[in-house]
Amino acid sequence: MRTRVAVAIFLLVSCGIVSAQPSSERERARPHYRAGWDFMRVEAWPDAVQAFEKAIDIDPRFEDAYYSLGRAQMQLKKFAQAVGSYTKCRDLYQEQAGRQFATRQDAQRFRQDRITEIDESIRQLQQGPQTPTAQDRLRQLHEQRREAAEDLSRGHNVSVQNTVPAFVSLALGSAYFRMGNLAAAETEYLAAIAADGKSGEALSNLAVVYMETGRLNDAEKSLRAAEKTGFKVSPALKDEIAKRKKT
């Protein structure tokens, strides 16, 4: 009998069908995650890194903790480490795509937990400076929450469709850019735009990559697209592209 149970569990896992029991690890990790953002708001970057790392030690699948850790590492100019953190965050989101659950109730519990995570991210962002980047991420988070709530209200099946949030790809692209890896930065900026065509910052950053790689016409097109989203494009960037086209 014990062997049969073990085989059944193996088959469920190997088919990608999992149970969504409440994560005690996530609950224990959240206080450290919140503390990390408290440190971020006062620009105590090393303390923020330690807090996010503690959250991850408790819950190694805490997507947003990896993203936040990357943010703190970027402030410390530890760009290679930030790439690692953002990549892990991206990979965890990708693993969720098409995820299958044992029951409809498990799938619904997962959706509700995701809404809770989004609400926490919105709360943390609203408490900080309302920069263009923060406002753009808030817009994306509100859109994700709306979609998650719609999925929760429908909830007819045991699979969950998910994509990598645009702000994760944008952050990863920026980390690659700071490391001088323009090809990888371009890939991630394009992924951010594919996930959210209204991401003016991703379009503007992509224009910089195009400019630095000599594709000046593409750079201008990307900047025009950024402006159409309402993003405030840097006049200096526009001038630099125009200057290079004349030489």
C-alpha positions in Angstrom: 0.0 0.0 0.0 2.8 2.4 0.9 4.5 1.7 -2.4 1.3 2.5 -4.3 1.0 5.8 -2.5 4.6 6.7 -3.3 4.1 5.8 -7.0 1.0 7.9 -7.2 2.8 10.9 -5.7 5.6 10.4 -8.2 3.2 10.4 -11.1 1.5 13.6 -10.0 4.8 15.4 -9.6 6.3 14.1 -12.9 3.2 15.2 -14.8 3.5 18.7 -13.3 0.4 18.3 -11.2 1.0 19.7 -7.7 -0.9 20.6 -4.6 -1.1 24.2 -3.5 -1.1 23.9 0.2 -0.6 27.1 2.1 3.1 28.0 2.3 4.2 28.3 5.9 7.6 29.2 4.5 6.2 32.2 2.6 4.4 33.4 5.7 7.6 33.2 7.7 9.6 34.9 4.9 7.3 37.9 4.5 8.4 39.9 7.6 12.0 39.8 6.3 10.7 40.9 2.9 8.9 43.8 4.4 11.9 44.7 6.4 14.0 44.7 3.3 11.7 47.3 1.7 11.8 49.4 4.9 15.6 49.4 4.4 15.2 50.3 0.7 13.2 53.3 1.5 16.0 54.8 3.7 18.6 53.7 1.2 20.2 51.2 3.6 21.2 48.9 0.7 23.4 46.4 2.6 20.7 45.9 5.2 18.1 45.5 2.5 20.2 42.8 0.8 20.5 40.9 4.1 16.8 41.1 4.8 15.9 39.8 1.3 18.4 37.1 1.5 16.9 36.0 4.8 13.5 35.9 3.1 14.9 33.7 0.3 16.7 31.4 2.8 13.3 30.7 4.3 11.4 30.5 1.1 13.7 29.7 -1.9 10.7 30.1 -4.3 9.8 33.7 -3.3 9.8 35.4 -6.7 9.4 39.0 -5.5 12.1 38.6 -2.9 14.6 37.7 -5.7 13.4 40.7 -7.7 13.8 43.0 -4.7 17.2 41.6 -3.9 18.3 42.5 -7.4 17.1 46.0 -6.9 19.2 46.4 -3.8 22.2 44.8 -5.5 21.9 47.3 -8.4 22.1 50.1 -5.9 25.4 48.6 -4.6 26.6 48.3 -8.2 26.8 44.6 -7.9 25.5 44.1 -11.4 26.5 40.5 -11.9 24.8 39.5 -8.7 21.7 41.4 -9.7 21.6 39.5 -13.0 21.6 36.3 -11.0 18.8 37.5 -8.7 16.6 38.8 -11.6 17.2 35.6 -13.6 16.1 33.4 -10.7 13.0 35.6 -10.3 12.3 35.3 -14.1 12.8 31.5 -14.0 10.4 31.1 -11.1 7.7 33.0 -13.0 8.3 30.9 -16.1 7.9 27.7 -14.1 4.4 28.9 -13.2 3.3 29.1 -16.8 0.8 26.4 -17.5 1.1 25.0 -14.0 -1.2 22.1 -13.3 -2.8 21.5 -9.9 -4.3 18.4 -8.3 -7.7 20.0 -7.8 -9.6 23.2 -8.8 -9.4 24.3 -5.1 -5.6 24.1 -5.2 -5.6 26.2 -8.3 -7.9 28.8 -6.7 -5.8 28.9 -3.6 -2.7 29.6 -5.8 -4.5 32.4 -7.5 -5.6 34.0 -4.2 -2.1 33.7 -2.9 -0.8 35.5 -6.0 -3.3 38.3 -5.5 -2.0 38.6 -1.9 1.6 38.9 -3.2 0.6 41.6 -5.7 -1.3 43.6 -3.0 1.9 43.5 -0.9 4.0 44.7 -3.8 1.6 47.5 -4.5 1.6 48.6 -0.8 5.4 48.6 -0.7 5.6 50.7 -3.9 3.0 53.2 -2.8 5.0 53.9 0.4 8.1 54.8 -1.6 9.0 57.7 -4.0 6.6 57.9 -6.9 9.3 57.9 -9.6 8.3 57.2 -13.3 9.7 53.7 -12.9 7.6 53.1 -9.7 4.5 54.5 -11.3 5.0 52.3 -14.4 5.4 49.2 -12.2 2.4 50.2 -10.2 0.4 50.3 -13.4 1.6 46.9 -14.4 0.8 45.5 -10.9 -2.7 46.8 -11.0 -3.2 45.2 -14.4 -1.8 41.9 -13.1 -4.1 42.1 -10.1 -7.1 42.7 -12.4 -6.2 39.7 -14.5 -5.6 37.5 -11.5 -8.9 38.5 -9.9 -10.7 37.7 -13.2 -9.0 34.3 -13.3 -10.1 33.7 -9.7 -13.7 34.6 -10.4 -13.8 32.2 -13.4 -11.6 29.5 -12.0 -12.9 26.7 -14.1 -9.8 24.6 -14.5 -6.8 23.3 -12.6 -4.1 25.0 -14.8 -2.7 28.5 -14.2 -1.4 30.6 -17.1 1.3 33.0 -16.2 4.0 35.2 -17.9 7.1 36.9 -16.7 6.1 40.4 -15.6 7.4 43.2 -17.8 9.2 44.9 -14.9 11.3 41.8 -14.2 12.5 41.7 -17.8 13.1 45.4 -17.8 15.2 45.1 -14.6 17.2 42.2 -16.0 17.8 44.1 -19.2 19.1 47.1 -17.2 21.5 44.9 -15.2 22.9 43.4 -18.4 23.2 46.9 -19.8 25.3 48.1 -16.8 27.5 45.1 -17.4 28.1 46.1 -21.0 26.2 43.0 -22.4 24.1 44.9 -25.0 22.8 41.8 -26.8 21.4 40.3 -23.6 20.0 43.7 -22.6 18.2 44.0 -25.9 16.7 40.6 -25.5 15.2 41.4 -22.1 14.0 44.9 -23.2 12.1 43.2 -26.1 10.7 40.7 -23.7 9.4 43.5 -21.4 7.8 45.2 -24.4 6.2 42.0 -25.5 4.7 41.6 -22.1 3.6 45.2 -21.8 3.6 47.4 -24.9 2.9 50.4 -22.8 6.3 50.2 -21.0 7.7 53.5 -22.1 10.8 53.0 -20.1 11.6 49.7 -21.8 11.1 51.3 -25.2 13.4 54.2 -24.2 16.1 51.9 -22.9 15.8 49.8 -26.1 16.4 53.0 -28.0 19.7 53.5 -26.1 20.8 49.9 -27.1 19.9 50.6 -30.7 21.9 53.9 -30.6 25.0 52.3 -29.1 24.9 49.5 -31.7 24.6 51.9 -34.6 20.9 51.3 -35.5 19.9 55.0 -35.3 16.7 54.7 -37.3 15.5 51.9 -35.0 16.5 54.1 -32.1 14.3 57.0 -33.3 11.4 54.6 -33.9 11.7 53.2 -30.4 11.8 56.7 -28.9 8.7 57.7 -30.8 6.9 54.6 -29.5 8.0 55.5 -25.9 6.6 59.0 -26.3 3.3 57.6 -27.5 2.9 55.8 -24.1 3.3 59.1 -22.3 6.8 58.4 -21.1 9.0 61.5 -20.8 11.9 60.8 -23.2 15.2 62.4 -22.4 15.9 65.4 -24.6 19.6 64.7 -24.4 19.0 61.2 -25.7 17.0 62.5 -28.7 19.7 65.1 -29.4 22.5 62.5 -29.2 20.7 60.2 -31.7 20.2 63.2 -34.1 23.8 64.2 -33.7 25.0 60.7 -34.6 22.8 60.5 -37.6 24.6 63.7 -39.0 28.1 62.2 -38.6 
